[in-house]
Amino acid sequence: MTMNDRMIYVHIPFCDSKCFYCNFCSGIYSEELKKKYIEKLIEEIKINSNKNCEISSIYIGGGTPTSIDEKYIANILNTIKKYYKISKNAEISIEANPCSTTEKKLIKYLKHGVNRISFGVQSLDDKCLKIIGRKHNKKQAINAIKLAKKCGFKNISADVLIGIPKQNYFKLKNTIKKLIFLKINHISCYMLINEKGTKLTKLIEDKKLKTISDEKCVLYYNKVNKFLKKNKYYRYEISNFAKVNYECKHNIGYWQLKEYYGFGLSAHSFIDTKRYCNTCNLNSYLERDFKYNKEELSNSEIVEEMIMLGLRTKFGIDAKKLKDYGYDIFNVKKDELEYLCKNNVIVVKNENIVVSEDFYGVINQIILKLLP
């Protein structure tokens, strides 16, 4: 990574329906509003034009990027290519919903350089999908993945949720098994979080649904990790598993504090130790002149982020980089590091500190021990 190596995130806040667990900045809007939003988004991308840095990855997320006309995705990518210098081997990802994925869209994405697609599968059990308000069913998810392969996508990922009410390990393992059978390269396994204000949380509060205990979720997660490892999907971050050389470059960039531009509603940017944040209000975004909320991170805040993000990954944290920001971890946390090493909680090699796989379940406690 060099100072001139940056990433781009583009937020598409539109969905065909709102999932019961979702508290993301997204919703259901008219075609007219979608058109206005894309126009404003393209304007924002142009305003921040920079050809002095090389873009190593582009990630189009949401919301549901596949819920808008494919011509808008083409316009966004064409604008980025015109106003930024894109690396020859750049990873260009798009998030997709199985029920809004079509052959026409997939072909258009490929034509405009998209080389990685991530499907919001969540489960391949129809009852589980219904509980969390997903619009697709098992058959549609499987067919969407097959269609992406048929169209020429070689880098395919799927998201899976752990802890859906009424989910058991048999249902979860079945989902993972089917995804492995489909020969995709990357699987993300996230713990379901009951966010305030969501329909799912309301159903739980009204005792219409019962949550799965944290202990059971951790047990499922550990079993999934072993099962995926056995099938040569290696964990490179707490929630992410990939075949060799199929790790998501964009996500790794976030965990390694790489600089990035965020375009669109609620998007964040991180440039020159400054964090910028766009509004979460669609009308404000459509009217605003792109004066972002700005926060400059201090050295100690950067150190905290390096530790919190780095320890989540197989790459760990680089003590030399921490020292560049005034934190000599081997000196300040000498006793803590000795204790963690002695108990095989961490491994230290060439000034790199990595959490042992067996202790990912208590990562927050480890992070707290090593923070300044």
C-alpha angles and dihedrals in degrees: 000000000000131000088255093055110097141159136221128221120191120194121212105188097191129109136172089225137358115250115227094242098043123115096160121127095268142107149153114288140168124267089247092058091046090054092049091048094052090050091053092044091053089049090053092049090052094047091057093047114156126170095172093081131056119236109223098180141015122198122191108196141156153088093345118319090190090061091074129069112279090234088071092055089049090051092050093050093044090052093049091049091050098048102034136046108247120205115242092238096038117154109232113191134184129190115228139193114216094227095052096044115108134174090243091055095045093051090049092050092051091047090056095049105268105150102168130051127190119199122206094224098148092172141000092214112097094210092053091048091052092050092057094041099247113166096215130069133218094269093051092050093051092045092049091054091047090049092051089052091047091051091053108267109148098174109062129164133185131201118222127189124220118202103034108161110265091015114134129188092260091059092045094048090048090056092050092046092053092049091051089049088054087058097230117165104225137037126186117200115195129183110239109246120202099225121199115260096021125125091240092056090049091052090051093047090050088052092240089122132029123218123231112244120257089239091056092047091052089049091051091047093052091049091049090050091054093045093050092046089052087055093049099258103133124205110236096165131019095267101024132084127178145171112252110293093009099096113133105259092198094056091045087054091058092049091049092049094246115172117258144173118230117201127190140024114349091353120151128214129197115200129155093350089306124117119210125193130196123216120271092216113096096206091049090050091051091050102037128100094224099262098154131206103256131202124179113213117224121223091258091051091051089050090051091051092047090054097042094047100034097052090056090066139066087243094064124190128314110228090201091060091048088053090054086063094047101265116120097190095181090057101036096041099032096130095043092049093048091051093047092047093047090054093045091243091127137020121216117202127163091345090307117125117206129177114235112247094242091062100053088104091067097038094129092059091049092050091051091053092055102040116107 
